[in-house]
Amino acid sequence: MSIPPPPGPHQPQDPYQPPQPQSPYPQDPFAAPPQDPYAQDPYAQGPYGPQGPGPTGPGPMGPGPYPQAPYPQAPYGAVPYPVWGQGYSPYGRPSPVNGVAIAALVLGLLCFLPGVGLLLGIVALVQIRSRGERGKAMAVVGTVLSSVGLAVWVLALSTGGASDFWDGFKEGASGNSSFALAKGDCFDVPGETFDEDVYDVDEVDCSGEHDAEVFASVPLTGDSFPGDDHVTDVADDKCYTLQDAYAMDPWALTDEVDIYYLTPTADSWSWGDREITCVFANVDEKGTLTGSLRADASTLDADQFAFLKAMAAVDDVLYEEPEEYAEEDLASNRTWAGDTGEVTGDQADQLGSHLWTTPARERPVAALVKDMRDAAKEWTAAEKATDADGFYEHYDTAYAYVDGATTVTARKALGLATTPPTYDEDSDSGSGGTGGGDSDSGLEV
């Protein structure tokens, strides 16, 4: 057993220093004392850096080729390079929710486009599995609801339920099916009579029997309900005026036909009802109409239209006759007679210049034109009368041509009604054969 040599003069013995292994060879008495491998300079770096007393001091490998930093270096075990970012979050971040799954759930809940909702649900499940996203439960629920909705739609289409539903929806959206009636529509009213309160109507073909026929619609404006009296006044004023544009042949409107109108109420106004519906109906509450009363450019041929247009112009001026007799106001009656003669002559010229389609129509109309010109002369003579007796002499002669025999013959040749209407002196309509024009013919809906 060898005994270690005592410490040299330059190497004090460290009581905590473990014994160092001794070389088996004799030591050189002139060799430098061994260095403590564990002794560190205050400026020394880690075990792999240069050692030395200062920035440029000698170390185990000798003086460093580069100047050392004049500040303490990181201790052993520190990261020798800066950290630019972290590779992971210190807390768990949840995965995003799949947007297609949300859309599938919404469509499934609303039962809207079930086929699309089912497709989106399947797409969402595939995306969630491949991307690791959330929303699987929403996709599954949307798929199931859309599948049920699709099955219901298929069943409804196969049984006709969808059509019934859509018809009911349209009727309910309008608040009352009568609001959807348009010019030219014919309808029946549920019940035995066409009374003052109409809650619903059934549209039917005009060629058969029906309770009423729509000839005009009058829109109303305003946000608040104007009141029953105002609505009735508007209906009285407009409906009786608009009838002539729809039924140009007053002879076709028999004494059995009267004018009625469906008016909105305060309740139906809040549902969006803003129209007065003008209709023809039978004067008898239990009576009906047969066939359409429409006679306008859409139903008449060119000859019929030209004839009725000329007759309407003459009728319009005839209806302007003053309310006072000639004995009371001769001047007004003379002025009216002059206007009547002028219009009658102008319309005779219009009919005379029209190119009739067949001689069978042209000959009877020509005879009527001759009578109209004779009537125009009598009206002009009444205009020049100096007293009431002279006025009535020409007045009666001129009026004998109105709706006379030549008029009936021409109408028969044109295929129009041949029974002259009866005129009610109390009527405000200005047109014959409308059943008296009762102002109480308004029907609430």
C-alpha positions in Angstrom: 0.0 0.0 0.0 1.5 3.3 -1.1 1.2 6.4 1.0 0.4 9.6 -0.9 3.0 12.3 -0.7 2.3 15.3 1.4 0.8 18.4 -0.2 3.2 20.6 -2.1 3.9 24.2 -1.2 1.5 25.5 -4.0 -1.3 23.0 -3.4 -2.9 23.1 0.0 -4.8 20.0 1.0 -8.6 20.4 0.7 -10.2 18.5 3.5 -13.2 17.8 1.3 -11.1 16.9 -1.7 -11.2 13.2 -2.4 -7.9 11.4 -2.7 -6.3 11.6 -6.1 -5.0 8.6 -7.8 -1.2 8.5 -7.8 0.9 7.9 -10.8 3.0 4.6 -10.6 5.9 6.5 -11.9 8.3 8.6 -9.7 7.4 12.3 -9.6 9.6 14.9 -11.1 10.8 17.2 -8.3 11.0 20.1 -10.8 7.5 19.7 -12.2 4.8 22.3 -11.5 2.3 21.4 -8.8 -0.8 19.7 -10.2 -3.9 21.9 -10.7 -7.1 21.3 -8.9 -9.6 20.3 -11.7 -12.5 21.4 -9.5 -11.2 24.9 -8.7 -13.1 27.5 -10.5 -12.3 31.1 -11.3 -15.1 33.6 -10.6 -15.2 34.2 -14.3 -15.0 30.6 -15.3 -17.7 29.1 -17.5 -19.1 25.6 -17.4 -17.0 22.5 -17.6 -16.6 22.8 -21.3 -15.8 26.5 -21.5 -12.4 28.1 -21.1 -11.1 28.4 -17.5 -9.0 31.3 -16.2 -8.8 34.0 -13.6 -10.1 36.7 -16.0 -11.4 37.5 -19.3 -8.1 36.5 -21.0 -6.5 34.4 -18.2 -5.1 31.0 -18.8 -7.2 27.9 -18.6 -6.7 24.2 -18.8 -6.2 24.6 -22.6 -4.2 27.7 -22.4 -5.1 31.3 -23.3 -8.3 31.6 -25.4 -7.9 32.9 -28.9 -10.9 35.3 -28.4 -11.6 37.8 -25.7 -14.1 36.6 -23.2 -17.3 38.5 -22.2 -16.7 40.9 -19.2 -19.8 39.6 -17.4 -20.6 36.3 -15.7 -21.6 33.6 -18.1 -24.6 31.3 -17.7 -23.9 28.5 -15.2 -23.6 24.9 -16.1 -26.9 23.5 -17.4 -28.4 26.8 -18.7 -29.8 26.9 -22.3 -26.9 28.1 -24.4 -29.3 29.8 -27.1 -32.3 32.1 -27.0 -35.8 30.6 -27.1 -37.9 32.2 -29.9 -41.2 30.4 -29.2 -42.8 27.6 -27.4 -43.6 24.4 -29.2 -46.9 23.8 -27.3 -49.4 25.7 -25.2 -49.1 25.2 -21.5 -52.9 24.7 -21.2 -55.2 22.4 -23.3 -56.9 24.4 -26.2 -60.4 22.9 -27.3 -60.8 21.9 -30.9 -63.2 24.1 -33.0 -66.9 23.2 -33.6 -67.7 22.0 -37.1 -69.8 24.6 -38.9 -71.6 22.1 -41.2 -72.9 20.3 -38.1 -74.4 23.6 -36.9 -76.2 24.1 -40.2 -77.4 20.5 -40.2 -78.9 21.0 -36.8 -80.7 24.3 -37.7 -82.2 22.8 -40.8 -83.3 19.7 -38.9 -85.0 21.7 -36.2 -86.8 24.0 -38.7 -87.9 21.0 -40.9 -86.9 23.2 -43.8 -85.3 21.5 -46.8 -84.9 18.2 -45.1 -83.0 16.7 -48.0 -80.3 19.4 -47.6 -80.2 19.0 -43.8 -79.7 15.2 -44.2 -76.8 15.7 -46.6 -75.2 18.3 -44.4 -75.4 16.0 -41.4 -73.6 13.3 -43.3 -70.9 15.7 -44.5 -70.4 17.0 -41.0 -69.9 13.5 -39.5 -67.2 12.8 -42.2 -65.4 16.1 -41.5 -65.5 15.7 -37.7 -63.9 12.3 -38.0 -61.1 13.4 -40.3 -60.4 16.8 -38.6 -61.0 15.9 -35.0 -63.5 18.7 -34.6 -66.4 18.9 -32.2 -70.1 18.9 -33.0 -70.8 15.2 -33.6 -74.0 15.3 -31.4 -75.3 18.3 -33.4 -74.6 16.5 -36.7 -76.4 13.3 -35.5 -79.4 15.2 -34.2 -79.7 17.2 -37.4 -79.4 14.1 -39.5 -82.1 12.3 -37.6 -84.5 15.3 -37.7 -83.9 15.9 -41.4 -84.6 12.2 -42.1 -87.9 12.4 -40.2 -88.8 15.6 -42.1 -87.9 14.1 -45.4 -90.1 11.0 -44.7 -93.0 13.3 -43.8 -92.6 15.3 -47.0 -92.5 12.2 -49.1 -95.7 10.9 -47.4 -97.4 14.2 -47.9 -96.5 14.4 -51.6 -97.7 10.8 -52.2 -101.1 11.4 -50.6 -101.7 15.0 -51.9 -101.5 16.5 -48.4 -98.8 19.0 -49.5 -101.2 20.5 -52.0 -104.0 20.8 -49.4 -101.6 22.4 -47.0 -100.4 24.9 -49.5 -103.9 25.9 -50.5 -104.8 26.3 -46.8 -101.7 28.3 -46.2 -102.5 30.7 -49.0 -106.0 31.1 -47.8 -105.0 31.7 -44.2 -102.3 34.2 -45.2 -104.9 36.4 -46.8 -107.1 36.1 -43.7 -110.1 35.3 -45.9 -110.3 33.6 -49.3 -112.6 36.4 -50.6 -109.6 38.7 -50.5 -107.9 36.7 -53.2 -110.8 37.2 -55.7 -109.9 39.0 -58.9 -111.9 40.6 -61.7 -113.7 37.9 -63.7 -113.9 35.4 -60.9 -117.3 33.8 -60.0 -118.0 32.3 -56.6 -120.6 30.8 -54.3 -121.2 31.8 -50.7 -121.5 28.9 -48.2 -125.1 28.9 -46.9 -128.5 29.4 -48.4 -128.5 33.1 -48.9 -126.2 35.9 -50.0 -126.6 37.9 -46.8 -124.8 40.9 -45.3 -122.0 39.0 -43.6 -119.6 36.9 -45.8 -117.0 34.9 -44.0 -115.8 32.7 -46.8 -116.4 32.1 -50.5 -115.9 29.1 -52.9 -114.6 30.0 -56.4 -116.5 28.3 -59.2 -116.7 28.2 -63.0 -118.6 31.2 -64.4 -120.2 29.0 -67.1 -122.5 27.3 -64.5 -124.7 28.7 -61.8 -123.1 30.9 -59.2 -124.0 33.4 -56.5 -121.9 36.3 -57.7 -119.3 37.5 -60.3 -116.5 40.0 -59.5 -116.3 42.9 -62.0 -113.9 45.2 -60.2 -111.6 45.8 -57.2 -111.1 49.1 -55.5 -107.9 49.5 -53.4 -108.0 51.5 -50.1 -105.1 53.3 -48.6 -104.1 54.3 -45.0 -102.7 52.5 -42.0 -105.8 52.6 -39.8 -109.3 51.5 -40.7 -111.2 54.5 -42.1 -114.6 53.4 -40.8 -117.6 51.5 -42.2 -119.3 54.7 -43.5 -116.3 55.9 -45.4 -115.8 52.4 -47.0 -119.4 52.2 -48.0 -119.3 55.7 -49.6 -116.2 54.7 -51.6 -117.9 51.5 -52.8 -121.1 53.3 -53.9 -119.1 55.8 -55.9 -116.6 53.4 -57.5 -118.5 50.2 -58.1 -121.4 51.8 -60.0 -118.9 53.6 -62.2 -116.6 50.6 -62.9 -119.5 48.3 -64.0 -119.6 49.8 -67.5 -116.0 49.0 -68.2 -116.6 45.3 -67.4 -120.2 44.9 -68.7 -120.2 47.2 -71.7 -123.6 45.8 -72.8 -126.2 47.2 -70.3 -128.9 45.1 -72.1 -127.3 42.0 -70.9 -127.8 43.1 -67.3 -131.4 42.1 -66.6 -133.7 43.3 -63.9 -132.5 40.3 -61.8 -129.0 41.5 -61.6 -127.9 44.0 -59.0 -124.5 45.4 -57.8 -123.1 44.4 -54.4 -119.7 44.8 -52.9 -117.6 43.0 -50.3 -116.0 45.5 -47.9 -113.3 45.1 -45.3 -114.1 45.3 -41.6 -112.0 46.6 -38.7 -110.8 43.0 -38.0 -110.0 42.1 -41.6 -108.2 45.4 -42.1 -105.7 44.3 -39.4 -105.1 41.1 -41.4 -104.2 43.1 -44.4 -107.5 43.5 -46.2 -107.4 46.7 -48.2 -109.8 46.2 -51.1 -113.4 46.7 -51.9 -114.6 43.8 -54.2 -117.4 44.9 -56.6 -119.7 42.0 -57.7 -122.8 41.3 -59.7 -125.4 39.1 -57.9 -129.1 38.2 -58.1 -131.5 40.6 -56.5 -133.1 37.6 -54.9 -131.0 36.5 -51.9 -131.7 32.8 -52.9 -131.3 33.4 -56.6 -128.2 32.7 -58.8 -126.6 33.9 -62.0 -125.8 31.7 -65.0 -123.0 32.4 -67.4 -120.6 35.3 -67.3 -121.8 38.9 -67.6 -118.4 40.1 -68.8 -118.5 42.0 -72.1 -115.3 44.0 -72.8 -112.4 43.8 -75.1 -111.3 40.4 -73.8 -114.6 38.7 -74.7 -116.0 40.8 -77.6 -115.1 40.7 -81.3 -114.1 43.9 -83.1 -117.6 44.6 -84.5 -119.3 44.1 -81.1 -116.7 46.3 -79.3 -117.1 49.2 -81.8 -120.9 49.1 -81.6 -121.1 49.0 -77.8 -118.4 51.7 -77.5 -120.5 54.0 -79.7 -123.7 53.2 -77.8 -122.0 53.8 -74.5 -121.0 57.3 -75.5 -124.6 58.1 -76.5 -125.9 56.7 -73.2 -123.4 58.7 -71.1 -124.6 62.0 -72.5 -128.3 60.9 -72.2 -127.7 60.2 -68.5 -126.6 63.8 -68.0 -130.1 65.1 -68.5 -130.9 67.9 -66.0 -133.1 67.1 -63.1 -135.2 70.2 -63.6 -137.8 70.1 -66.3 -137.7 72.5 -69.2 -140.4 74.6 -67.7 -138.2 75.2 -64.7 -134.8 75.5 -66.4 -135.0 75.8 -70.1 -131.4 77.0 -70.6 -129.9 73.9 -69.0 -132.1 71.6 -71.0 -131.3 73.3 -74.2 -127.5 73.0 -73.5 -127.9 69.3 -72.7 -129.9 68.8 -75.9 -127.2 70.4 -78.0 -124.5 68.2 -76.4 -126.6 65.1 -77.0 -127.1 65.9 -80.6 -123.4 66.5 -81.1 -122.4 63.2 -79.5 -125.1 61.3 -81.3 -123.9 62.6 -84.7 -120.3 61.9 -83.9 -121.0 58.3 -83.0 -123.1 57.8 -86.1 -120.1 58.8 -88.1 -117.9 56.4 -86.2 -120.3 53.5 -86.9 -120.6 54.5 -90.5 -116.8 54.5 -91.1 -116.2 51.2 -89.3 -115.3 48.2 -91.6 -117.8 45.5 -90.7 -116.7 42.0 -91.1 -119.8 40.8 -93.0 -122.5 42.4 -95.1 -125.1 40.8 -92.7 -123.8 43.0 -90.0 -123.1 46.1 -92.1 -126.7 46.5 -93.5 -128.6 46.6 -90.2 -126.0 48.9 -88.6 -126.3 51.2 -91.6 -130.0 51.5 -90.9 -129.3 52.4 -87.3 -126.7 55.0 -88.4 -129.4 56.7 -90.5 -131.8 56.9 -87.5 -129.0 58.2 -85.3 -128.3 61.1 -87.7 -132.0 61.9 -87.8 -132.1 61.9 -83.9 -129.1 64.2 -83.9 -131.0 66.7 -86.0 -133.9 66.6 -83.6 -131.6 67.2 -80.6 -130.1 70.2 -82.4 -133.6 71.6 -83.0 -134.5 71.2 -79.3 -131.4 73.2 -78.5 -132.8 76.1 -80.5 -136.3 76.0 -79.0 -137.5 79.3 -77.5 -140.0 77.7 -75.1 -140.7 74.5 -73.2 -143.4 73.4 -75.6 -141.0 73.7 -78.6 -138.3 72.0 -76.7 -140.4 68.9 -75.9 -141.7 68.6 -79.4 -138.2 67.9 -80.7 -137.2 66.1 -77.5 -139.9 63.4 -77.9 -139.1 62.8 -81.5 -135.4 62.4 -80.8 -136.0 60.1 -77.9 -138.1 57.8 -80.1 -134.9 56.7 -81.9 -133.2 55.7 -78.6 -133.3 51.9 -78.3 -135.7 51.7 -81.2 -136.4 49.0 -83.7 -133.2 49.6 -85.8 -131.1 49.3 -82.6 -132.7 45.8 -81.8 -132.1 44.6 -85.4 -128.4 45.7 -85.3 -127.9 44.0 -82.0 -129.4 40.8 -83.2 -127.1 40.8 -86.2 -124.1 41.4 -84.0 -125.0 38.6 -81.6 -125.8 40.9 -78.6 -128.7 41.0 -76.2 -131.9 42.2 -77.8 -134.1 42.9 -74.8 -134.1 46.6 -73.9 -133.4 47.3 -70.3 -135.7 49.1 -67.9 -134.5 52.3 -66.4 -135.0 53.2 -62.8 -135.3 56.9 -62.3 -134.1 56.6 -58.7 -130.9 54.8 -59.8 -127.6 56.6 -59.3 -125.7 54.2 -61.5 -126.4 55.9 -64.9 -127.0 52.5 -66.4 -130.1 50.5 -66.9 -131.0 47.0 -65.7 -129.0 47.0 -62.5 -131.8 46.3 -60.2 -132.3 49.8 -58.7 -128.8 50.5 -57.4 -129.7 50.1 -53.8 -127.0 51.7 -51.6 -127.5 49.1 -48.9 -125.9 46.4 -51.0 -122.6 46.4 -49.2 -121.5 43.1 -47.7 -119.0 42.9 -45.0 -116.2 40.2 -45.0 
